[in-house]
């Protein structure tokens, strides 16, 4: 990774040169809820609830989740296009910059796919600081208050990563003692990277 001097505390920050997609180990990566029609979505959400109740995953997909997610992805995609992005997918595949003990800790048995972000075309990759649901600003409409921060509401190109990290540092997303109620926390745990194409991932993950 590239090393920069952070302007916030005078320290040194190393920018990871990879991004990571986490998934449950017994399922293949890049399964995307937004790709499902309504009929298929209901059964998958029910299965995910069963998985959570069995303690395999601490991720929560409540009744409002897909409405919030799809509204967020609409805004995310529009802002990515406005800044010159050329998404192929309507909804992206989600990664974190580097690795995240916090995100990995949501799964009892996590698997991961790592990709060098410099191997991806810049017009197919965006990022938000932190995750897009927090950043795109729709949470208050769903009854969740979020402390506004200067980087919220912005969709960045991956080529801006050094400037953004130099300015704001990297989130300190430690693995929690418990994930109970995490969906209501101040969600500043990681930098989320969005990849808007299946084909480019096929190329770099073979």
C-alpha positions in Angstrom: 0.0 0.0 0.0 1.0 3.6 -0.4 2.2 5.5 2.7 1.0 9.0 3.4 1.5 11.5 6.2 -1.9 12.1 7.8 -2.8 15.8 8.2 -5.1 15.1 11.2 -2.6 13.9 13.7 0.8 14.1 12.0 1.0 10.3 11.9 1.6 8.0 9.0 -1.2 6.1 7.3 -0.7 3.3 4.9 -3.4 3.1 2.2 -4.2 -0.6 1.5 -3.7 -1.6 -2.1 -6.5 -4.1 -2.0 -10.2 -4.2 -1.3 -12.1 -7.1 0.3 -15.6 -8.6 -0.2 -16.8 -10.7 2.8 -19.4 -13.4 2.5 -20.7 -16.5 4.4 -18.2 -19.3 3.8 -20.8 -21.8 2.6 -22.1 -19.4 -0.1 -20.4 -18.1 -3.2 -19.3 -14.5 -3.3 -21.1 -11.6 -5.0 -24.6 -12.8 -4.3 -26.6 -9.6 -4.5 -30.0 -9.1 -3.0 -30.7 -6.2 -5.4 -30.5 -8.6 -8.3 -33.6 -10.6 -7.1 -37.1 -10.1 -8.2 -39.8 -9.7 -5.4 -40.7 -13.4 -5.5 -37.1 -14.5 -5.1 -36.3 -11.8 -2.5 -38.8 -13.0 0.0 -37.5 -16.5 0.2 -33.8 -15.3 0.4 -34.6 -12.9 3.2 -36.3 -15.6 5.1 -33.3 -17.8 4.7 -31.0 -15.0 5.9 -33.2 -14.6 9.0 -32.8 -18.3 9.7 -29.1 -18.0 9.3 -29.0 -15.1 11.7 -31.1 -16.9 14.3 -28.7 -19.9 14.1 -25.8 -17.6 15.0 -24.0 -18.0 11.6 -24.3 -14.2 10.8 -25.0 -11.1 12.8 -26.1 -9.2 9.7 -29.7 -7.9 10.0 -32.2 -7.6 7.1 -35.3 -6.1 8.7 -38.6 -5.2 6.9 -37.3 -1.8 5.8 -33.9 -2.9 4.7 -34.5 -3.4 1.0 -36.5 -0.2 0.7 -33.6 1.7 2.3 -31.0 -0.2 0.3 -32.7 0.4 -3.1 -33.3 4.1 -2.4 -29.6 4.4 -1.4 -28.4 2.6 -4.5 -30.5 4.9 -6.7 -28.8 8.0 -5.2 -25.4 6.3 -5.2 -25.6 5.4 -8.9 -26.8 8.8 -9.9 -24.0 10.6 -8.1 -21.4 8.1 -9.5 -22.7 8.9 -13.1 -22.6 12.7 -12.3 -18.9 12.4 -11.5 -18.1 10.5 -14.7 -18.7 6.9 -13.7 -20.0 4.4 -16.2 -21.8 1.7 -14.2 -22.7 -1.5 -16.0 -24.7 -2.9 -13.1 -27.6 -1.1 -11.6 -26.5 -2.0 -8.1 -22.8 -2.5 -7.2 -20.9 -5.3 -5.6 -19.7 -4.1 -2.2 -16.2 -4.2 -0.8 -14.3 -2.6 2.1 -11.0 -0.8 1.6 -8.3 -3.1 2.9 -9.8 -5.3 5.5 -12.3 -4.8 8.3 -12.3 -6.8 11.5 -15.6 -5.2 12.2 -17.3 -6.5 9.1 -15.6 -9.9 9.3 -16.9 -10.2 12.8 -20.5 -10.1 11.5 -20.0 -13.7 10.3 -19.2 -16.8 12.4 -17.3 -18.3 9.5 -16.4 -15.6 7.0 -14.8 -16.1 3.6 -13.3 -13.3 1.6 -12.3 -12.2 -1.9 -9.4 -9.7 -2.2 -8.8 -7.6 -5.3 -6.1 -5.1 -6.1 -8.2 -1.9 -6.7 -5.5 -0.6 -9.1 -6.4 -3.5 -11.4 -9.9 -2.2 -11.9 -11.0 0.5 -14.4 -11.6 3.8 -12.6 -14.9 4.4 -14.4 -16.3 1.2 -12.8 -15.3 1.8 -9.2 -16.5 4.3 -6.6 -16.2 4.6 -2.9 -18.0 6.3 0.0 -16.7 7.2 3.4 -18.0 5.3 5.4 -20.6 2.9 4.0 -23.0 4.2 1.4 -26.2 3.7 3.5 -24.7 6.1 6.1 -23.2 8.4 3.6 -26.1 8.9 1.1 -28.1 10.5 3.9 -31.4 8.6 3.8 -31.3 7.0 7.2 -33.2 9.8 9.0 -36.1 9.1 6.7 -36.1 5.6 8.2 -35.9 6.8 11.8 -32.2 6.5 12.4 -30.3 9.6 13.3 -26.8 10.1 12.0 -24.3 12.7 13.0 -23.5 14.6 9.8 -19.8 14.7 8.7 -18.1 16.5 5.9 -17.5 13.4 3.8 -21.1 12.3 3.9 -23.2 12.6 0.7 -20.2 12.3 -1.6 -19.4 9.6 -4.1 -15.7 9.5 -4.8 -13.7 8.0 -7.7 -11.2 5.4 -6.6 -8.4 7.6 -7.9 -9.2 10.1 -5.1 -8.5 7.6 -2.4 -5.2 9.0 -1.3 -6.5 12.5 -1.0 -9.5 11.4 1.0 -7.6 9.2 3.4 -4.9 11.9 3.8 -7.6 14.3 4.8 -9.8 12.1 7.1 -7.6 9.1 8.0 -8.9 5.6 8.0 -11.9 4.6 10.2 -11.0 2.6 13.2 -13.4 -0.4 12.9 -12.3 -2.7 15.7 -14.1 -6.1 16.1 -16.9 -5.5 18.7 -17.5 -7.6 21.8 -21.1 -7.9 20.6 -22.9 -7.0 17.4 -26.2 -6.6 19.1 -28.0 -3.5 17.8 -25.2 -2.7 15.4 -27.7 -1.6 12.7 -28.6 1.4 14.9 -25.0 2.5 15.8 -23.1 5.5 14.4 -21.8 3.5 11.4 -18.2 4.8 10.9 -16.4 1.5 10.7 -14.9 1.3 7.2 -14.5 2.8 3.8 -16.9 1.1 1.4 -15.8 0.5 -2.2 -18.4 -0.2 -4.9 -17.6 -2.2 -8.1 -20.2 -1.6 -10.8 -19.4 -4.5 -13.2 -19.5 -8.3 -13.1 -17.0 -8.5 -16.0 -14.1 -6.7 -14.4 -14.4 -8.9 -11.3 -14.5 -12.0 -13.5 -11.2 -10.8 -15.0 -9.3 -10.2 -11.7 -10.7 -13.1 -9.6 -10.0 -16.0 -11.9 
